[in-house]
Amino acid sequence: MEKRLENLLSALVACNSINPTLAGGPGEVEVVALVAHLLGGFGLTPEVQEVAPGRPNVVARVPGRGETPPLLLNAHLDTVGVEDMDQPFTLRREDDQLYGRGAYDMKGSAALMLALAERFAVAPPPGDLLLTFVADEEDRSLGTEHLVREWLPTLPHLPTAAFVLEPTEEQIGLAHKGFAWFEIDVAGRAAHGSRADEGIDAVLPLGAGLQALAALEIGLANSPPHPRLGHGSLHASHVAGGSAWSVYPAEARLSWERRTLPGEGEFVLESELERVLEAVRGAPGRHRAEGRIVFTRQPHEVDDGSLPVRLLQQAAPEAATVGVAFWADSALLGAAGIPTVLYGPSGHGAHAIDEWVSLESLCRVYAVLENVIAGM
């Protein structure tokens, strides 16, 4: 199995699938064509779904014996950029470590899914196995959004459990935070720096907004922590404004990100936005300010006793249950009513220049998932 997984991963890494909206890459077309070809070679009938122009998913059903409801496996095929990487699309092995862009995040898991497809295509599991290889997780999750909105409603039976195979160091991820992106725009009036009677500074009021963010951050740090995820957090992402030393800035913008916990709903986010916006509006000057929540993704949490957790604990009793630091498509599947956990291999360097995945860990995760699927 080691060599098979290494070969599958090598083929996947060789496909440049850099997310075009993050780093100007070509997207998932080439790697989806490869995955579809391999699935077809296993005797399956893959379905390629264009979720946006030039942005495809590929899904396939491994027919089961009809004894249990289906299970779903999920991995994303897009990657981040490759700046400063040496030969990012050539898989390189050093002892147990397989290096290459996407090897850890998360083409190693896509290779696992292909190996499982090959295994169960010739030995049907108790129930159907649904394989979902998706686009765009690194940005707006267009791929899994399409699955939830367009594909899942067409299935005769909703999956009884889903496994998002993000790298979790072979731990069972029960929860992760959500996030929200905010921005406030301030309007002033441009004038020469010598004309204080005409100019309205749009930048200075952002100081009051930053102070309000600092106070919110202190409040989050002092609030009761989530047992698996700790505290909510925020950071100022971007401050912009002004054009020249001697010109009053006519406009400015403050952007920030908030990482949210289960139970923190839209009302909490709107209240925080209003608090910062009031601070900016209340700063001295004749400026105007408007704020908005630009984009949100909800947090995710699954019960310790849910089916996917029980299945994994039976197959890997030594695996710890944890919360993970990153957001993943698990939140979208969970919100669609499917009990969903994260479970994947060990490695290092997601989004870094020294990205690698452990081959031994890939083999262990394969064995665990094989037992889960065969015994469901």
Secondary structure, DSSP 8 states (H G I E B T S, - for coil): -HHHHHHHHHHHHTS--B-HHHH----SHHHHHHHHHHHHHTT---EEEEEETTEEEEEEEE---SSS--EEEEEE--B---TT-SSTTS-EEETTEEESTTIIIIIHHHHHHHHHHHHHHSS--SS-EEEEEES-TTTT-HHHHHIIIIIGGGSSS--SEEEE----TT-EEEEE-EEEEEEEEEE-B--BTT-TTT-B-SSTTHHHHHHHHHHHHHHHHTS--BTTTB--EEEEEEEEE-S-TTB--SEEEEEEEEEE-TT--HHHHHHHHHHHHHHHHHSSSS-EEEEEEEEEE--EE--TTSHHHHHHHHH-TT--EEEESS--THHHHHHTT--EEE----EE-TTSTT-EEEHHHHHHHHHHHHHHHHT-
